[in-house]
């Protein structure tokens, strides 16, 4: 398992620079997730690592060895694509063993590897079937199994769950998480789904417009985002953003906007002494708005819609002309069409510079 280093890696298609120079280190045995919106450069980054795209600049190192001139087959990688890409005329065992048979691995070893991986993926009883006889989830397991039997040093996943329905995607997320704990290998996983990223990744790399915005553990990205993009991308329901101004009154710093005035917590206030009126964006997670107004700083909101999700409900509310989401237990007394006072957990609020989007 190599340590993988991207050193000023960039990629252009003609005059269009889709990947400005990026620097990234993937530690040995780490499950790294590249996440971001469509077109952010995450799949291009993965394809460069796989050798399916050439570099326009920079270098990639596997344990200090440059690999940009190596063919994909020479990089000791295995890749799972968004499409299953199974051979329809072969049974599952032959699909999974295809690369091993090409490499002339002994038959007994092939049989042992295929059976071991198939049992791990709960498809051991399907080895004699053809792909057309399987469900979408089973076919995706076969595609993963075909990569895993190769016992490569690094496994690459390019949005492998995006073709599955929501229920099956959740099940496969769980199975992938279990598999991650069993297979002690480098894994690099690309997705646009932040729930997948938070569930699976040891480390998450958030990308936008070809630029790495932030990297860290799921908890670090959720609790300490460096900018408004990361804060809005990580977390579900998404963070609320409302416009406001910072105001200094004695030793207390406030943030005030249309329909609200909230005190910043002591730690944040201490970081911003002598703050003059300054345009900012206030970020509040839906879980930081509480039904009990005494549990935090009061804010009055008009409840427009209540979205019932079972044990939890998401309230769509208005604060002045701005919309805020509130996450609350469904057994609460809140009804749509009413004005209610909620409590804001001020230590969980985040302040972003309006011009740069950076967290203050």
HELIX and SHEET records of a PDB file:
HELIX    1   1 UNK A   42  UNK A   50  1                                   9    
HELIX    2   2 UNK A   72  UNK A   74  5                                   3    
HELIX    3   3 UNK A   92  UNK A  102  1                                  11    
HELIX    4   4 UNK A  107  UNK A  120  1                                  14    
HELIX    5   5 UNK A  124  UNK A  126  5                                   3    
HELIX    6   6 UNK A  131  UNK A  133  5                                   3    
HELIX    7   7 UNK A  136  UNK A  148  1                                  13    
HELIX    8   8 UNK A  166  UNK A  182  1                                  17    
HELIX    9   9 UNK A  194  UNK A  200  1                                   7    
HELIX   10  10 UNK A  218  UNK A  223  1                                   6    
HELIX   11  11 UNK A  228  UNK A  233  1                                   6    
HELIX   12  12 UNK A  266  UNK A  271  1                                   6    
HELIX   13  13 UNK A  286  UNK A  288  5                                   3    
HELIX   14  14 UNK A  293  UNK A  295  5                                   3    
HELIX   15  15 UNK A  346  UNK A  348  5                                   3    
SHEET    1   A 4 UNK A  16  UNK A  26  0                                        
SHEET    2   A 4 UNK A   4  UNK A  13 -1                                        
SHEET    3   A 4 UNK A  57  UNK A  62 -1                                        
SHEET    4   A 4 UNK A  65  UNK A  66 -1                                        
SHEET    1   B 6 UNK A  77  UNK A  80  0                                        
SHEET    2   B 6 UNK A 154  UNK A 158  1                                        
SHEET    3   B 6 UNK A 186  UNK A 191  1                                        
SHEET    4   B 6 UNK A  31  UNK A  35  1                                        
SHEET    5   B 6 UNK A 203  UNK A 208  1                                        
SHEET    6   B 6 UNK A 211  UNK A 216 -1                                        
SHEET    1   C 5 UNK A 260  UNK A 263  0                                        
SHEET    2   C 5 UNK A 252  UNK A 257 -1                                        
SHEET    3   C 5 UNK A 240  UNK A 249 -1                                        
SHEET    4   C 5 UNK A 278  UNK A 284 -1                                        
SHEET    5   C 5 UNK A 350  UNK A 353 -1                                        
SHEET    1   D 5 UNK A 289  UNK A 290  0                                        
SHEET    2   D 5 UNK A 339  UNK A 344 -1                                        
SHEET    3   D 5 UNK A 297  UNK A 308 -1                                        
SHEET    4   D 5 UNK A 312  UNK A 319 -1                                        
SHEET    5   D 5 UNK A 322  UNK A 329 -1                                        
END                                                                             
